[in-house]
Amino acid sequence: MLRQEHGALFSAAAEIRATTGDTLVRALADDVVRLLLRDLNALEAITTSGHRTSTS
């Protein structure tokens, strides 16, 4: 469930980044995309190492 939510937010942030002309909004969307990608990678590492949590 947590990965689904991160994926939905990742898609939204990527779309905003791709369609905005505002440099401040684009920079913020870049930060969000990087943060979510880092979190998704961490979640993936946790689930592939066999350590499952109730949030994954």
N, C-alpha and C positions, 0 to 999 in steps of 0.2 A: 504494500500500500504506500509506503513512504517513497519507494522508487517511482511509483506511478505519479505521485504528486510532484516530485522533483522533475520528472519528465514533462509534465504539463507546464510547469513553470519555466523550464528550459525552453520549450517550444515558444511560449509567449514572449519571453525575453529575446529570443533570437529573431522572432518576427518584428518586434518593436525596433530592435537594433537595425534590421535590414530596411525598414520602411521609414524611419524618422530622418528628418533633415536637421534636427536640433543636435548640435554636438554634445551638449551637456547630457541630454537624454541618451544619446548613443554611448557615451562614456559610462553612464550608470548601467545601461543594459549590458555592456561589456563586462563590467564588474559582476553583475548578477550571473551572467553566463559562466564566467570563470568559477564563481563560488559554487554554483550548482554542479558544474562538471567535477569539481574537486570532491564535493559530497557524494555524487554518484559513483565516482571511482572508489571512494572509501567504502561505501556500501557494498559495492561489487567485491572489493577485497575481503570484506568481512564475510560475505555469503559464500565466496569460493574457498575460503580457508576453513570452512566447516563450523564457524562460530556464528550461529544464527541467533538473532535477537527477535523480540516480539515486534519490532518496528520494520523488519526487512521482509 
